[in-house]
């Protein structure tokens, strides 16, 4: 079992042991539920708007107190986990998470592979490789990247092929370090049919899709059709928003994830202002998540 997965297993086992001691009946029900499809899914956070101004100490405190125990650290934000970190600082970040029940699921870069300028493209590829090395060094398991846009005067097919080839290059690099490349369904390329074409070109086994809960998912033949186009390439992360956001059918999405027995992290990339009581709101979202998963499992 790889080191990252082993640490997650140990943390979850410890949490389960605590629950058993506190309430053996609830723990027994949880063990029974664990056999149901989708039971391995976990709720986490992307430090997008919620978390953007939290330093690492505050972030870990909020995650631990709320029980939302996974995080993708977005670049440029207050936690300061960036490729510029030196070796000692990287070891410190890794230790902080190793000593916490929280899991560093991944790093959220903003690198894209669509530019028609070869110099810009090579810069993005090089930067992505630096993020992959950082992710390895701090103990996370992958790096989020973006496709991202189409450009005037450039055929869409050419951009799609370029993005795919670039993903293959960074995917090969990531594979040597035991990391995933996670392509966020994002930008002008966010139509699932477009992402499918990109992923057909990006056939490296270390390149995965990070579902992003966009309105475009609902267009064309609808959510299930678009979901089915990409589900076979899902990696360890999917992005959602707050689960009571009425602009997206999150219960239907959870139904689909449970049906495929997805076992990764659903990371809240919240698009609202940070709550005044972050721990209370994270706890509320965690309770809603558990309720919605149970509803999907009963459907």
SULGI-V983040 format. One record per pair of residues at least 12 apart in sequence whose ideal C-beta (glycine too) atoms are under 6 Angstrom apart, sorted by the first residue. I is the first residue (numbers start at 0). J is the second residue. Records with the same first field share a line. If there is no record, write none. Layout:
BEGIN
I=J ; J
END
This chain:
BEGIN
3=140
7=102
10=100
35=296
36=257 ; 260
37=257 ; 260 ; 292
39=262
40=261
41=69 ; 264
42=67 ; 265 ; 285 ; 288
43=69 ; 70 ; 104 ; 264 ; 266
44=67 ; 70 ; 267
45=71 ; 73 ; 266 ; 268
46=72 ; 73 ; 76
47=73 ; 268
48=269
49=269 ; 273
51=76
52=77
53=77
54=77
55=78
58=78
59=99 ; 101
61=277 ; 278
62=101
63=100 ; 101
64=278
65=278 ; 281 ; 282
66=285
67=281 ; 285
68=100 ; 101 ; 102
69=102 ; 104 ; 264
71=104 ; 105 ; 107 ; 266
72=106
73=107
74=108 ; 109
80=92
82=129 ; 130 ; 133
89=136 ; 137
92=137
93=137 ; 138
96=138
103=138 ; 139
104=264
105=139 ; 141
106=130 ; 134 ; 139 ; 142
107=143
108=130 ; 142 ; 144
110=123 ; 126 ; 127 ; 144
111=123 ; 145 ; 147
112=162 ; 165
113=147 ; 148 ; 158
115=150 ; 153
124=165
127=144 ; 169
128=172
130=142
131=172 ; 173 ; 178
134=178
135=176 ; 178
141=178 ; 179 ; 181
143=181 ; 183 ; 209
144=182
145=183 ; 185 ; 186
146=162 ; 186 ; 188
147=185 ; 186
148=186 ; 187
149=187
159=196 ; 197
160=200
162=197
163=197 ; 200 ; 201
166=201 ; 206
167=201 ; 203
170=203 ; 205 ; 206
171=203
173=205
174=205
179=205 ; 207 ; 234
180=205 ; 206
181=207 ; 209 ; 234 ; 236
182=208
183=209 ; 211
184=210 ; 211
185=211
189=213 ; 215
190=215
191=225 ; 228 ; 229
195=228
198=232
207=232 ; 234
208=229 ; 232 ; 233
209=236
210=237
211=238
212=238 ; 239 ; 247
222=251
226=255
230=259
235=263
236=263 ; 264 ; 266
237=265
238=266 ; 268
239=265 ; 267
240=269 ; 270
241=269
242=284 ; 287 ; 288
250=291
253=291 ; 295
254=295 ; 298
257=295 ; 296
END
